[in-house]
Amino acid sequence: MGAATLKVVLCCMFPISLPADTLPCGANWESGEEVSDIPRTFRWGVQRPNLLRYNRVEGFSIGVRAQFRPQSALGPISVTSTARLGLADLKPILRLDFTRETIQERITFSGFHELTAIDERAGHFNLGNSISALVAGRDDGDYYRRSGASLEWVHPTMEQSSLRIRAFGEYHRPATIETDFSIWGLIKDNLEWRPNIGADEGWFLGGSLEISSKWGTDPLFPRGGLLVSVEGAAGTAEYARADLLGSLDIPIFADTRISLEAGIGTSLGALPRQRLWYLGGPSTLRGVTPRALGGNKFFRVRGEVARSFSFGDVSLFSDGGWAPYSGTLGWDTDGPLFSIGSGLAVLDRLIHLDASWNLGDPGVFTGGRFRFHTYLDTVPF
């Protein structure tokens, strides 16, 4: 890492307060009351957790976000502009969102030119994965680039349920690894990053439907949830896919509970590689590397028994999963994989430390027999 890059990183991690008369955006940027009747905000770097991230494609990625709330013929809307630059790839990322939100619905029109993850639910751009990548050289995400526009309608309810409909037109292209820096890499020689997925390039026009429902808020009683999602697109390739996820948390006696989770998915047509189902890593199948399994369908289960103590939660768990072999991916493993392990969760289950043993194939694509996962709270949906 060069001196110039390090200087930029330190400036973002330790913002410098300037005198009011030197602020480039004016001292009244936050409210705008004296210069405009339009509410507005501006954030950058560490002022928001999602504006500073680290991964093996972008390296350090620093973002800025400006938001305006003007009046319109449709009522008040929110205009949000986000820009970021990765210090490793030096490829700008831009996103513009127009949102109209009421108590009953939220409608958002977006234009974007950005890096995205193949599993958006897993939160690979969040703080936990960034810390893991920077410190340990372990980036669980796989990424591709997309440019286009989308229209999204979300209908939340008071019963912890929601309906989300999205129409999109996107151009996809692969993203390459641009950095191998990590703190652990300064100590261990020849530390290699896991290769990124080779996404299929092309245009995709389609839509998706997502329905989620959660029930139960009292930890002394059973709680659970369901998520159903359907997606289809045409263009360079035509495909449709659907999946169902469910979770159940059952208290069995004082400070002890059983947690169960299961998911199943299938597809039709020629799925591009970035839309296949993948299993592996802390969000789906502990004990193996991300993308240890992948194909046009999948099935997975997780079970855990946890006991709460004053210092945190101690658990015993087992994960299992299967996805059929896809000849375009080059794996030598297409059978089901299972793992067992033990974990510790602290700070109200925010931070997880899991030690897992892979009971299946210990080959290169699974990462060996033993794997240690450190991550922030990961939930199915």
C-alpha positions as CSV (number, residue, x, y, z in Angstrom):
1,M,0.0,0.0,0.0
2,G,1.5,3.3,-1.1
3,A,1.9,6.4,1.0
4,A,-0.9,8.2,-0.9
5,T,-3.3,5.4,-0.4
6,L,-2.6,5.1,3.3
7,K,-3.1,8.9,3.7
8,V,-6.5,8.7,2.1
9,V,-7.5,5.8,4.3
10,L,-6.3,7.5,7.5
11,C,-8.2,10.7,6.6
12,C,-11.4,8.7,6.2
13,M,-10.9,6.8,9.4
14,F,-10.1,10.0,11.4
15,P,-12.1,12.9,9.9
16,I,-10.6,16.3,10.5
17,S,-12.9,19.1,11.8
18,L,-12.5,22.3,9.9
19,P,-13.5,25.8,11.0
20,A,-17.0,26.7,10.0
21,D,-15.9,29.3,7.5
22,T,-13.8,26.7,5.6
23,L,-16.5,24.1,5.1
24,P,-16.9,23.5,1.4
25,C,-20.6,22.8,1.5
26,G,-21.5,25.7,3.8
27,A,-22.2,25.6,7.5
28,N,-25.9,25.1,6.9
29,W,-25.7,22.0,4.7
30,E,-27.4,19.7,7.2
31,S,-30.7,21.6,7.4
32,G,-30.5,24.1,4.5
33,E,-33.0,26.3,6.3
34,E,-31.2,29.6,5.7
35,V,-30.4,29.0,2.1
36,S,-33.3,26.8,1.0
37,D,-36.6,25.3,2.2
38,I,-35.5,21.8,1.0
39,P,-34.3,19.5,3.8
40,R,-31.0,17.9,2.8
41,T,-28.1,15.9,4.4
42,F,-24.6,15.0,3.3
43,R,-22.6,12.0,4.7
44,W,-19.2,10.5,3.8
45,G,-16.7,7.9,4.9
46,V,-17.1,6.7,8.5
47,Q,-20.1,9.0,9.1
48,R,-22.2,6.0,8.0
49,P,-21.1,2.3,8.3
50,N,-22.2,1.5,4.8
51,L,-20.1,4.3,3.2
52,L,-16.8,2.7,4.1
53,R,-16.1,-1.0,3.2
54,Y,-13.3,-3.3,2.2
55,N,-13.3,-6.3,-0.2
56,R,-10.9,-8.0,-2.5
57,V,-12.3,-6.3,-5.6
58,E,-12.4,-2.6,-4.5
59,G,-9.9,-2.7,-1.6
60,F,-10.9,0.2,0.6
61,S,-14.1,1.7,-0.9
62,I,-15.0,5.2,0.3
63,G,-18.5,6.6,-0.4
64,V,-20.3,9.9,-0.2
65,R,-24.1,10.3,0.0
66,A,-26.3,13.4,-0.5
67,Q,-30.0,13.3,0.2
68,F,-32.7,15.9,-0.7
69,R,-36.4,15.9,0.2
70,P,-38.1,18.3,-2.2
71,Q,-41.9,18.7,-2.7
72,S,-43.4,17.4,-5.9
73,A,-46.8,16.9,-7.6
74,L,-46.8,13.4,-6.0
75,G,-46.0,14.8,-2.5
76,P,-42.7,14.8,-0.7
77,I,-40.0,12.6,-2.3
78,S,-36.5,11.6,-1.3
79,V,-33.7,12.0,-3.8
80,T,-30.5,10.1,-2.8
81,S,-27.3,10.2,-4.7
82,T,-24.5,7.9,-3.7
83,A,-21.0,7.8,-5.2
84,R,-17.9,5.8,-4.1
85,L,-14.5,4.9,-5.3
86,G,-12.4,1.8,-4.6
87,L,-8.8,2.5,-4.0
88,A,-7.7,-0.8,-5.5
89,D,-9.7,-0.9,-8.7
90,L,-10.2,2.9,-9.1
91,K,-13.6,2.3,-10.8
92,P,-16.3,4.8,-9.7
93,I,-19.7,3.6,-8.5
94,L,-22.7,5.7,-8.9
95,R,-26.4,5.3,-7.7
96,L,-29.4,7.6,-7.8
97,D,-32.6,6.8,-6.0
98,F,-36.0,8.6,-6.2
99,T,-38.2,7.4,-3.4
100,R,-41.8,8.2,-2.4
101,E,-42.7,6.7,0.9
102,T,-45.9,6.6,2.9
103,I,-47.2,4.5,5.9
104,Q,-48.6,2.0,3.4
105,E,-46.0,1.8,0.7
106,R,-42.5,2.7,-0.6
107,I,-41.9,3.2,-4.3
108,T,-38.3,3.7,-5.5
109,F,-36.9,4.3,-9.0
110,S,-33.1,3.7,-9.2
111,G,-30.4,4.2,-11.7
112,F,-27.1,2.5,-10.9
113,H,-23.6,1.7,-12.1
114,E,-22.2,-0.4,-9.3
115,L,-20.5,-3.5,-7.8
116,T,-23.0,-6.0,-6.3
117,A,-22.8,-9.4,-4.5
118,I,-24.4,-12.5,-5.9
119,D,-26.1,-13.1,-2.6
120,E,-27.5,-9.8,-1.5
121,R,-29.2,-11.2,1.6
122,A,-25.9,-12.3,3.1
123,G,-24.7,-8.7,3.7
124,H,-21.3,-9.1,2.2
125,F,-20.9,-5.3,1.9
126,N,-21.6,-4.8,5.6
127,L,-19.2,-4.1,8.4
128,G,-18.6,-7.7,9.5
129,N,-17.4,-9.0,6.1
130,S,-15.2,-5.9,5.6
131,I,-13.5,-6.4,9.0
132,S,-12.9,-10.1,8.2
133,A,-11.5,-9.3,4.7
134,L,-9.2,-6.6,6.0
135,V,-7.9,-8.4,9.1
136,A,-7.9,-12.1,8.2
137,G,-7.9,-11.9,4.4
138,R,-11.2,-13.8,4.3
139,D,-13.8,-12.3,2.0
140,D,-17.0,-14.4,1.9
141,G,-18.6,-12.4,-0.8
142,D,-18.6,-13.0,-4.6
143,Y,-19.1,-10.0,-6.8
144,Y,-20.1,-8.8,-10.3
145,R,-20.8,-5.4,-11.8
146,R,-24.1,-4.2,-13.1
147,S,-25.5,-1.1,-14.7
148,G,-29.1,-0.2,-15.4
149,A,-32.3,0.9,-13.8
150,S,-35.0,-0.6,-11.5
151,L,-38.5,0.2,-10.2
152,E,-39.3,-1.2,-6.7
153,W,-42.5,-1.3,-4.8
154,V,-42.5,-2.4,-1.1
155,H,-45.6,-2.8,1.1
156,P,-44.7,-3.3,4.8
157,T,-47.3,-4.2,7.4
158,M,-47.5,-4.0,11.2
159,E,-47.5,-7.8,11.5
160,Q,-43.8,-8.1,10.6
161,S,-44.7,-9.0,7.0
162,S,-43.8,-7.3,3.7
163,L,-44.3,-7.6,0.0
164,R,-41.6,-6.5,-2.4
165,I,-42.0,-6.3,-6.2
166,R,-39.1,-5.2,-8.4
167,A,-38.7,-4.7,-12.2
168,F,-35.2,-4.2,-13.6
169,G,-33.1,-3.8,-16.7
170,E,-29.5,-4.5,-16.1
171,Y,-26.2,-5.1,-17.9
172,H,-24.0,-7.6,-16.0
173,R,-20.2,-8.1,-16.4
174,P,-17.6,-9.8,-14.3
175,A,-15.4,-8.2,-11.6
176,T,-11.8,-9.1,-11.1
177,I,-9.8,-9.3,-7.9
178,E,-7.7,-6.1,-7.6
179,T,-6.0,-6.4,-4.1
180,D,-4.4,-9.0,-1.9
181,F,-3.7,-6.8,1.1
182,S,-4.8,-7.9,4.6
183,I,-3.3,-7.5,8.0
184,W,-2.9,-11.3,8.4
185,G,-1.1,-11.3,5.1
186,L,1.7,-9.1,6.6
187,I,2.3,-11.9,9.1
188,K,1.8,-15.0,6.9
189,D,3.6,-15.3,3.6
190,N,1.9,-16.4,0.4
191,L,-1.7,-15.8,1.7
192,E,-4.0,-16.3,-1.3
193,W,-7.4,-14.8,-1.7
194,R,-10.3,-17.0,-2.8
195,P,-11.0,-16.5,-6.5
196,N,-14.0,-14.4,-7.5
197,I,-16.9,-15.8,-9.5
198,G,-16.7,-15.4,-13.3
199,A,-20.0,-13.7,-14.0
200,D,-21.7,-14.1,-17.5
201,E,-21.8,-10.8,-19.4
202,G,-25.0,-9.6,-21.0
203,W,-28.4,-7.8,-20.7
204,F,-31.2,-9.0,-18.5
205,L,-34.7,-7.6,-18.4
206,G,-37.0,-9.0,-15.8
207,G,-38.6,-8.8,-12.4
208,S,-38.8,-10.4,-8.9
209,L,-41.4,-10.9,-6.2
210,E,-40.5,-11.4,-2.5
211,I,-42.9,-12.1,0.4
212,S,-41.6,-12.3,3.9
213,S,-43.5,-12.9,7.2
214,K,-42.2,-13.2,10.7
215,W,-44.2,-14.0,13.8
216,G,-43.4,-14.0,17.5
217,T,-41.5,-11.3,19.4
218,D,-41.3,-12.7,22.9
219,P,-38.1,-14.8,23.4
220,L,-39.9,-16.9,26.0
221,F,-42.2,-18.3,23.3
222,P,-41.6,-19.8,19.8
223,R,-40.7,-17.4,17.0
224,G,-40.4,-18.0,13.3
225,G,-40.5,-16.7,9.8
226,L,-40.9,-17.5,6.1
227,L,-39.5,-16.0,3.0
228,V,-40.7,-16.7,-0.6
229,S,-39.0,-15.2,-3.6
230,V,-39.4,-15.6,-7.3
231,E,-37.3,-14.0,-10.1
232,G,-37.3,-14.2,-13.9
233,A,-35.5,-12.5,-16.7
234,A,-34.9,-12.6,-20.4
235,G,-32.2,-11.2,-22.6
236,T,-28.8,-12.7,-23.1
237,A,-30.2,-15.7,-21.2
238,E,-33.8,-16.6,-20.2
239,Y,-34.4,-18.1,-16.8
240,A,-36.7,-18.3,-13.8
241,R,-35.9,-19.3,-10.3
242,A,-37.7,-19.5,-6.9
243,D,-36.8,-20.3,-3.3
244,L,-38.4,-20.8,0.1
245,L,-36.7,-20.2,3.4
246,G,-38.0,-20.9,6.9
247,S,-36.8,-20.5,10.4
248,L,-38.0,-21.5,13.8
249,D,-36.7,-20.6,17.3
250,I,-38.1,-22.7,20.2
251,P,-37.3,-22.2,23.9
252,I,-37.1,-25.6,25.6
253,F,-36.3,-24.6,29.2
254,A,-34.6,-21.7,31.1
255,D,-31.9,-20.0,29.0
256,T,-31.9,-22.8,26.4
257,R,-33.4,-22.9,23.0
258,I,-33.4,-24.9,19.7
259,S,-33.1,-23.0,16.4
260,L,-34.0,-24.6,13.1
261,E,-33.6,-23.3,9.6
262,A,-34.3,-24.8,6.1
263,G,-34.3,-23.6,2.5
264,I,-35.1,-25.1,-0.9
265,G,-34.8,-23.6,-4.4
266,T,-35.2,-24.6,-8.0
267,S,-35.0,-22.9,-11.4
268,L,-35.9,-23.2,-15.1
269,G,-33.9,-22.1,-18.2
270,A,-30.3,-21.2,-18.5
271,L,-29.2,-19.5,-15.3
272,P,-26.2,-17.2,-15.7
273,R,-23.4,-18.0,-13.3
274,Q,-24.2,-15.0,-11.1
275,R,-27.8,-16.3,-10.6
276,L,-27.0,-19.9,-9.7
277,W,-27.6,-21.2,-6.2
278,Y,-24.5,-21.4,-4.0
279,L,-23.8,-23.0,-0.6
280,G,-20.9,-22.4,1.7
281,G,-19.8,-20.0,4.4
282,P,-21.4,-18.7,7.6
283,S,-24.7,-17.6,6.0
284,T,-25.6,-21.0,4.5
285,L,-23.2,-23.9,5.3
286,R,-20.5,-23.5,8.0
287,G,-17.4,-25.6,7.9
288,V,-16.7,-25.1,4.2
289,T,-15.7,-22.2,2.0
290,P,-18.2,-20.0,0.1
291,R,-19.4,-21.5,-3.2
292,A,-18.3,-25.0,-2.1
293,L,-21.5,-26.2,-3.8
294,G,-23.5,-24.6,-6.6
295,G,-26.1,-25.4,-9.2
296,N,-29.5,-24.7,-10.6
297,K,-31.3,-26.0,-7.4
298,F,-30.4,-26.5,-3.8
299,F,-31.6,-27.8,-0.4
300,R,-30.1,-26.9,3.0
301,V,-30.8,-27.3,6.7
302,R,-29.4,-26.0,9.9
303,G,-30.0,-26.9,13.5
304,E,-28.6,-25.5,16.7
305,V,-29.0,-25.9,20.5
306,A,-27.9,-22.8,22.5
307,R,-27.5,-22.0,26.1
308,S,-27.3,-18.4,27.4
309,F,-24.8,-17.5,30.1
310,S,-23.7,-14.1,31.5
311,F,-20.8,-13.9,29.1
312,G,-22.7,-14.9,26.0
313,D,-24.4,-17.9,24.2
314,V,-22.7,-21.2,23.8
315,S,-24.1,-23.5,21.0
316,L,-23.8,-26.9,19.4
317,F,-24.9,-26.9,15.7
318,S,-25.0,-28.9,12.5
319,D,-25.4,-27.7,8.9
320,G,-26.2,-29.6,5.8
321,G,-26.6,-28.7,2.1
322,W,-26.8,-30.0,-1.4
323,A,-26.6,-28.4,-4.9
324,P,-26.1,-30.5,-8.1
325,Y,-22.8,-30.3,-9.9
326,S,-22.7,-27.7,-12.7
327,G,-20.1,-28.5,-15.4
328,T,-19.5,-24.8,-16.1
329,L,-18.1,-24.3,-12.6
330,G,-15.3,-26.9,-12.5
331,W,-16.0,-28.6,-9.1
332,D,-15.1,-32.1,-8.3
333,T,-17.8,-32.3,-5.5
334,D,-21.5,-32.6,-6.2
335,G,-22.8,-34.7,-3.3
336,P,-24.3,-33.3,-0.1
337,L,-22.0,-31.7,2.5
338,F,-22.5,-31.8,6.3
339,S,-20.7,-30.1,9.2
340,I,-20.9,-30.1,13.0
341,G,-19.5,-27.5,15.3
342,S,-19.6,-25.3,18.4
343,G,-20.0,-21.6,18.7
344,L,-19.9,-18.6,21.0
345,A,-22.1,-15.5,20.5
346,V,-21.5,-12.4,22.5
347,L,-22.9,-8.9,22.8
348,D,-26.5,-10.0,22.5
349,R,-25.6,-12.4,19.7
350,L,-24.1,-9.7,17.6
351,I,-20.6,-11.3,17.3
352,H,-20.3,-15.0,16.5
353,L,-17.2,-17.3,16.8
354,D,-17.9,-20.7,15.2
355,A,-15.5,-23.7,15.0
356,S,-16.8,-26.2,12.4
357,W,-15.8,-29.6,11.1
358,N,-16.6,-30.7,7.5
359,L,-17.9,-34.2,7.5
360,G,-17.8,-34.5,3.7
361,D,-15.2,-34.1,1.1
362,P,-12.1,-32.3,2.5
363,G,-11.0,-31.2,-1.0
364,V,-9.8,-27.8,-2.2
365,F,-13.3,-26.5,-2.9
366,T,-14.5,-27.2,0.7
367,G,-11.5,-25.6,2.4
368,G,-10.4,-28.8,4.4
369,R,-11.8,-30.5,7.4
370,F,-11.7,-27.7,9.9
371,R,-12.8,-24.1,9.5
372,F,-13.2,-21.2,11.9
373,H,-15.8,-18.5,11.2
374,T,-15.9,-15.0,12.8
375,Y,-18.8,-12.9,11.7
376,L,-21.4,-10.4,12.8
377,D,-25.0,-11.4,13.3
378,T,-26.2,-13.2,10.1
379,V,-29.9,-13.9,9.8
380,P,-31.7,-15.7,6.8
381,F,-33.9,-12.7,6.0
